[in-house]
Amino acid sequence: MRKFVIVPVRPASSALSVLLLILAGLVGATGAVADAADAGCEIMPASVDFGDVTLGNVAFELVVVRNVGDVVLHLDPSSDHPSFVPSLDTNDLAPGEQAVLEIRFQPFLPIVSQSGTIDLGPGACAPIPVVGRGIPITGIDLLGIYWDDQFGVAHGEVGLVPTQLPGYLVLKSPTPAAGLAGWEARVEPTAPGAELVDWQLRGGGVNAGLAPDFLVALASPLPGADIYVLAEFSALISLPDTRHEFRVGAPDGASLPGQMSWSEPDGGPRHAMNPVLAGGVVASVTHDTEPDCGFLHRVVDFGPMAVGSRATINDWVSNGTSQEIVITPSCDHPDISIETRVAVIPPGGQGYFTIHFAPSATGVLDAVVDLGTDVCDDVIVLGEATPAPPGGADQIGVFWDAEHTETNLLLDGSTPVVSGYLVLAHPGAPGGVSGWECRLEIVGSGVLANTAFSGQFVNVGIAPDYVVGLASPLPYTDDVVLAQLDFLTLDPFGATLISLLPTSVPGVPGQMNWVSGADTDFLRRMLPATGRDLVATINGEAPVAVSLPTPSVLGRDRSVELSWRVASGDWDGFHVYRRASDGIPERRTAAALAPAPAGLVFHDDLSDAVPGTRLFYSYAALKDGVELGRSAEVEILAPELPAFATRLQPNVPNPFNPATEIRFELGRAQKVDVKIYDVTGRLVRTLVDESRAAGPHAEMWQGRDDAGRPVASGAYYVRLITADGVDNRKIMLLK
């Protein structure tokens, strides 16, 4: 049995200086720019402080690693300090996927600050700084009851009753000895409504007494250790609104009269055991129907937002109970979407999720995010959708005139330096602009010679990445000038193409972002003013006019097949775009499609399309990495799709003994992982690790781990992991 203590993850504050870190994902504690190796990673939190941990115990923290790049990340975590040990639930991350890194800290020296780094692998991500301190053990031969296998939680809370809470009888800081061969104690609740059941004695122990008296001899002595787990059991709690206490004491017929004790192997001495608390009461359980969760944002108020804009906030919920919590945040409001980052929350830990608000019609927003657990309250979401401004909200572009309309500049050869303006048009929220981030890419003969940011700024990016925070917000206007851009153009006839893109590590994956001075917690989406990455040109058009054949489109059940044929030697590659009838084109290709003499075929998954929506497809042609033109659009009606959704379904039976059928369905064919975890988050069994077709599926679990050993009775969690997300369900094994 592993030994743990619980050390909570502590979130950063929402001050503007910390907001810059959220925006950039690039800055460490000193404000230095992150290494280029971090370009494909989003790491949360970026550093770990374990605080004080008693010698002999092990603390753990969870870190989320997300692939925000365009290629598969291979992670191979290692530590440069023996006290810190990393482990990862998966090593290869496709673009957009995330993994949970568990870092364990076992101090070896007392009153010494121990620090190191966790390296995620060559060229993968920036290293994660870790620090902790070892604290000496106080007292010896201490017997206690704990509700977690970290052996640090002696008070438990339960919701619905009756229920069973797994527990452990533990001897901490034993007198140094060669091992443990037996023990004697009385273990019982102090009042009705609680019962200790399903005892499993370690070491093949045999009880010569009658419970609650234990006079135990072990068939196989436990080897010498700093902590002995004497037994596992379950506390059966049946009375509501009650606090139940548990005590230990001397059993009838004790070898040391009036005293609990333990014995060494081979006739060695017997040592007296002492309760961890005075009076013999060592643990308690409270039935509490009230939620016991803490929030970073219990109420999220997006404030006024224009229709067509989009805002995002990162939120977390902390687990103040002694049991593991699984959150599955959801919201039934059509303009709210949720992304879950960490769903399984150990006692004392945090679960992370992201709330997106994209108003589609004017009106007042009054919604709730249901966390999918009875333990935690809902998160209240407020806001107000205002009319869309002319030209759309949050449009960012580069313009060559003071009126901010001209996107193409024709040189006359009189000056080698020309100036343009980086402008955020029609901000979708009030309060001015207090921060922004985007990537400025330039292809052609022109060179960016200078950038003059508006306001008192701090730029924490490196060109072409700009992550800018302002000491005071730029005033709200229809057109907010973010910066003046000076270009060096030595060739009066040379063409220059200027594109705006998300930064290498954006605050919200896949989009450019800005922050309103009225509410600095929210990251708001910026959209290219031209509807495409290419926003301005020098000596050219945006985009350059070329003639491309119109593609053919064909609906195939849950997908669309787009095909076209062009001369393969003319272009380096192609990107496919899709838009709804009232939206802007969105790129559907993660990487450019290579030319093919026989023609190109692209299949687009329609699982995310609303049935009955008219979809418009086009493709863009690339030369030297630059989109030089786009085909005409073709139209198709999104079909009514089968009712399958990617999710777990109830297992049958539940509770079960000895086997249960784990059921799930897939909305599309994809790679599937189905794993079983115990209440500590430890992986017990991998049921599925392969690609599966769309539709319903089922796998039998025989109640055994990956080594074929029967597992103990109690609660377990099934986790379904696909490219569509993560789904969790609690199951119960009763023996």
Secondary structure, DSSP 4 states (H G I P E B T S, - for coil): ----EE----PPP-SHHHHHHHHHS-B-TT-PBPPGGGGGEEEESSSEEEEEEETT--EEEEEEEEE-SSSPEE---EESSTTEEEEES-SEE-TT-EEEEEEEE---STT-EEEEEEE--TTTS--EEEEEEEE---SSSEEEEESSTTS---EEEESSSSEEEEEEEEEESPPS-SEEEEEEEEEEESSTTEEEEEEEEGGGEEE-S-TTEEEEEEEEEEEP-SEEEEEEEEEEE--SS-EEEEEEEPPTT-SSTT-EEEE-STT--EEEEEESSTTSEEEEEEE--S--EEES-SEEEEEEEETT--EEEEEEEEE-SSS-EE---B---TTEEEEEEE-EE-TT-EEEEEEEE---SSEEEEEEEB-S-TTSPPEEEEEEEEPPPTT-SSEEEEESSTTS---EE---SS-SEEEEEEEEES-SSSS-EEEEEEEEEEEES-EEEEEEESSSEEE-S-TTEEEEEEEEEEPP-SEEEEEEEEEE---TT--EEEEEE--SS-SSTTSEEEEETTEEEEEEEEEETTSSSEEEEESS-SSPP---PPPEEEEETTEEEEEE---GGG-SEEEEEEEETTS--EE--SSPBPP-TT-EEEEEE-TTSPTT-EEEEEEEEEETTEEEEEPPPEEEEPPPPPS--SEEEEEESSSBSS-EEEEEEESS-EEEEEEEEETTS-EEEEEEEEEE-SEEEEEEE-SB-TTSPBPPSEEEEEEEEETTEEEEEEEEE--
